[in-house]
Amino acid sequence: MQKQDVRFSLVSLGCARTLVDSENIVAQLRDSGFRWVPEGTNEHVTVLNTCSFIQAAVDETEENIRLLSDRKDAGEIRYLVVVGCYPSRFKKDVLKEKFPNVDLWLTTKEEDQIQHALSQMVFGSRFQPVKPQPHMKLTPSHYAYIKISEGCDNWCSFCTIPKIRGKHTSKPIDVIVEEIKKQVSFGAKEFNLIAEDTTAWGEDLFGKPDLPRLLYAIAEVPGVEWIRLMYIFPHRVDEALIAAIRDIPQVIPYLDMPVQHCNTRLLELMNRRYSGPDLDTLITTLYKEIPGLVLRTSLILGFPTETEEEFSELMAFIAKYPFAQLGCFSYSEERETKSARLTPKIPDAEIRSRIKRIMSAQRKILKAMQTEWQDQTVQMIYEGNGIGRSYREAPDVDGRLLVKNPEGLISGQFYDVKLKTPKGYDYHVEVCG
């Protein structure tokens, strides 16, 4: 079999950080001469890029492995490769015994060797590069996720990421800028900066975090229209970062800042490095200093020992500091983490009840915010099929703008639109002019 005849498909699970890794895997294999095809089209190799952050992600990964193993047994694929967080979290010997149909396991640290490993496995020979192929994106051309660092040193007591991804390592500015330029050449206008903790960027390069330095460098690249900050860690937001968000025109006033909780006792048990009063001061300052700011956050409900009073404190917190976008998650006990040893545990039924109450309150909060936004004119990036987003909506995770009469609109272009009527988390809009 010639290398150019070998077809591969890729299944990507989990978050945007995994998606960036998946794009790199596709690029490696195409540059090696393998041909990328849709899943289920008689491919020879299927690559499954996995997530294992919490038990629900582990369950999803294992279900996908079982389904792909069945396809292999049926002769629909010849080789099954599993990469990413799942083989990084668990011992390979255990995984090989559990899933004997998997031909190759690669951790997050080994993903850049996939072209070598597949060449040896499929052809029994060393990797030989071919002519570089045009880059293939897994996201629409008009936006890109830019991973600015790998790993995490925060060691939150509930989190497995440091074990899976390793120590925090920043990408150098010149590497990130070159990636931005490449994405601009593909048509990208919006750049969503991601990492395990974006605010830790630069700590290993300069002795202290310096995300503003990176933001100013990215803003100088011609063609960059929007810079969106994701995965902000509250205790690293300082005056310099606030000033950069406020003063750099390309940095949109949107922050994804998971706070997890507001109660000081629980935050200490979570090892979050900030207190409830710290959050009060920070959020007050952010709203004061950054005009038009939209905050996205995530909360953990049912952390061990959480009392009804502490939950009520969280309800009061989101009422006092309204978040335009809010996600709420059940505490997931991961055996490798410190929080797994905490007692008492909160019953599942009680966790579900608290989540329901939080999200019911959040819907009312959002409805009030949407009422304030009504008839505003905002800039929209058009996604196609009558769908767009303003700076208030990040790709994949937030609501959408529903365009009335989208005929003639071009995907990836900016348009001024007027907000007309909300529809759940979305908003009906009309194009101005």
Buried (B, 14 or more C-beta within 10 A) or exposed (E): EEBEEBBBBBBBBBBBBBBBBBBBBBBBBBBBBBBBBEBEEEBBBBBBBBBBBBEEBBEBBBEBBEEBBEBBEEEBBBBBBBBBBBBBBBEEEEBEEEBEBBBBBBBBEBBEEBBBBBBEEBBEEEBEEEEEBEBEBEBBEBBBBBBBBBBBBBEBBBBBBBBBBBEBBBBEBEEBBEBBBEBBEBBBBBBBBBBBBBBBBBBBBEEEBBBBBBBBBBBEBEEBBBBBBBBBBBBBBBEBBBEBBBEBEBBBBBBBBBBBBBBBBBBEBBBBBBBBEBBBEBBEEBBEEBEEBBBBBBBBBBBBBBEEEBBEBBBEBBEEBBBBBBBBBBBBBBEEBBBBEBEEBBEEEBBEBBBEBBBEBBEEBBEEBBEEBEEEEBBBBBBBEBBBBBBBBBBEBBBBBBBEEBEEBEBBEBBEBBBBEBEEBBBBBEBEE
